Amino acid sequence: MLTVRNTKHFRIEQPSIVTIGTFDGVHLGHQKILSRLQQLKQKHGLNAVVLTFEPHPRKVLHPEQKDLKLITLIEEKLNLLENYGVDVAIVYPFDKSFSYFEAREYIEKILLKSLKVKYLVIGYDHKFGHDRTGDIKILKEYAKEYDYEVEEIDAIDIDHIAISSSKIRVAIEAGNIDLANNYLGHYFFLYATVVHGKQLGKQLGFPTANLKIESKDKLIPKIGVYFVEVEIAANKYYGMMNIGINPTTDNDGKVKMEVNIFDFNEDIYGKTVCINFLKYLRDEKKFNTLEELIDEIKEDKKKCLVLIEEIKKTLCSLT
């Protein structure tokens, strides 16, 4: 996938199939749009192009909303877009001046001049231009004049609830990983660097990799214990992860992330790992003794092992 970023001066040389949006999470609703791009690509032999934005428009237009966290950081989003068959990703540097574009200016400068749009696919209720005055109606009006085709993809409903990035954020922050993954169509994940810790997990009999996320914009799930899948290079391992303040052993009040990787004992300090969240197991607790903590961790692992067996059975039934 060709990626163009850090510039407003770009131009696609050939007519293209285009979609536009923030695509935070690249959830099932987004995937429906990307699937339509692939259908049009196969039919017409044109490149599938995504125009997305960095930073997230809400951070520019509503700087007071400082608590906005992202399901996918830009590199994570780009990886997912490539996996879903996108040929060209334009990461547009969103700023106030861009938000002042009127609808016609947006269509002429961005869609036609820069993207050479021939087919435009947008999500349900897509808005653009100054004060979000542009919509499907305006796009269709200009389509006749500028000879492009536009179609709107309906939102995906699950249990009569329209999927959206905001609903997924709420689910993740509440620890409802099952619901979030159901809406996403893939596991919620994060990338983190393995750093040195106090090695208390090793003393307890459950050595952990302490994790650090570089970006403050990344959405972190609710404090608690999780069943996870850990990707290290090309290999995958199951494990259990704790996000919390370690109230039994620490008193600094800082939130930490650490993962116990099953059947793994390699040195991975300084390496980047990917954590896929599979299941929320329980809230973080404060125990009276280390023995009580150890017993609880053993129970956590038993739950994980049961879940692993369930996954294996499911995989066997699919083969």
Buried (B, 14 or more C-beta within 10 A) or exposed (E): BEBBBEEBEBEBEEBBBBBBBBBBBBBBBBBBBBBBBBEBBEEEEBBBBBBBBBBBBBBBEEEEEEEBBBBBBBEBBBBBBBEBBBBBBBBBEBBEEBBEBEBBEBBBBBBBEBBBBBBBBBBBEBEBBBEEEBBBEBBBBBBEEEEBEBBBBEBBEEEEEBBBBEBBBEBBBEBBBEBBBBBBBBBBBBBBBBEEBBEBBEEBEBBBBBBEBEEEBBBBBBEBBBBBBBBBEEEEBBBBBBBBBBEBBEEEEEEBBBBBBBEBEEEBEEEBBBBBBBBBBEEBEEBEEEEEBBEBBEEBBEBBBEBBEEBEEEEEEEE
